[in-house]
Amino acid sequence: MRSLSLPISTSGRAPCAPAMSKRGMFIQGSNWWKLRREAVAHGADITASARSSSSSSLSQLALGESLRAEFPILDQQVNGQPLVYLDNAATSQKPRVVLEAMSRCYTEYNANVHRGVHALSAKATQEYEQAREKVAVLIGASTCREVVIVRNATEGINLVANTWGSANIKQGDEIILSVAEHHANLVPWQLLAARTGAVLRHVRLTPDKSQLDMDHFRSLLSPRTRLISLVHVSNVLGCVLDTAYVAEQARRVGAKLLLDCCQSVPHMPVDVRSLGADWIVASSHKFCGPSGVGILWGRYEVLESMDPWMGGGEMIADVHLDHSTFAMPPTRFEAGTPAIAETIGMGAAAEWLYGLGMERVHAYEEKIGTYLYERLAAVSPRVTIYGPRPGGPRGRASLAAFNVEGLHATDVSTLLDMAGVAVRSGHHCAQPLHRELGVSASARASAYIYNTEAEVDKFVEALTDTIKFFDDMHGAAS
Ligand SMILES: Cc1ncc(COP(=O)(O)O)c(C=O)c1O
């Protein structure tokens, strides 16, 4: 596999390594400070060159069956049946390159980052900062200085709510969310509204309840709108937001825009330079990386305007007993020892996924997602699948949240599990959306790049058996 060949400074440190205390940098001698300044000056070129060198042998690898060898976990039996893993919207599986990258970190160069002058620490810092660059490439950031490493998307949204939100949202200001948001994009704003007296407005669903009603969205906009925070791709409906329209409207009313890209970054090309958002968030564990790490991307001038959230080591410039000054972003928002091996794993995942080609990933998912939808819809007229039909103007994600009339989603999922098929059931952290849909729960099958049509067939077969099992049971009981 060819790597992205990201440029690394001659000292072996990545150009985007956050600044250590200035005193520390001079003590180290060498040209660290100069490199740091160069990194800042050339930030915009870093990902441009990395992006243009993206051709890789991975881009020749067929998706689906051919990829499965890269995912050792998929080759196992569950409840005596070959595993069919269709819970990818909750978390994806991890390819060997990610497992190996994390293992190498612990077996070859484990040390704290940005602190030591010794070889292991330099290597750990280099790998850690390269991971930031790899994620920057995946999301199209023009500089890795815009990529804040956080624990997950949830933390990224909380960070914005507690920094930009606390400083800029006042009583009577309005925040536009939607009824389809994941709890991660509802609760932080509820907490902010409770602190500030801001008003939350929610975009409702279209009359067929398949996606967000953009006319309603427009009607909610006003000079009081300070922030719009919406899901790019819904983890339940699978609908895809018209981000160009939303960004245009946000600009028109002078509101900031945050996009929850948890279900888009893993599955389609996402280019933050053209998205029109001020921030996006994504979680590594959903794009083939480890859990415990994710990203907040923000336009640099917006990040620069934000106060720190958590205080502690690393995020400072100078600390005195009674006050401190703070580092520039992204370091300003990364207090304490980070999840080092996990971040390195996330970088390996970003590089691997980007190497496959996100256009190809998206095309494959459209194909398997449509197959999943159509096979599932044909199981029984009692099956309701939520969200838009495939083939619509905005497409839909390769997931299907559904219910079978007369059956509880958890019972369905339990029986599917007995057949080796892993799907999620419950409210998928979208309780308000389920209320809108008139149900308390749904089952959800979500496919990814390593799933095959044969697996969808097994899922459909197991679901057909499940329905028959419950019908027989109910028949016997009546
Ligand atoms: C659309 C969406 N937003 C946010 C999240 C929260 O992600 P995390 O728990 O990794 O922070 C998820 C996870 O399921 C999601 O699907």
The ligand as a Gaussian input file, in Angstrom:
#p B3LYP/6-31G(d) Opt

LIG

0 1
 C      -25.623000      11.219000      13.412000
 C      -24.829000      10.972000      14.658000
 N      -24.433000      12.013000      15.390000
 C      -23.705000      11.873000      16.500000
 C      -23.359000      10.626000      16.953000
 C      -22.566000      10.520000      18.204000
 O      -21.343000       9.893000      17.958000
 P      -20.354000       9.584000      19.180000
 O      -21.154000       8.782000      20.166000
 O      -19.245000       8.817000      18.559000
 O      -19.946000      10.886000      19.736000
 C      -23.765000       9.500000      16.230000
 C      -23.460000       8.141000      16.721000
 O      -24.252000       7.232000      16.591000
 C      -24.500000       9.682000      15.060000
 O      -24.921000       8.639000      14.314000

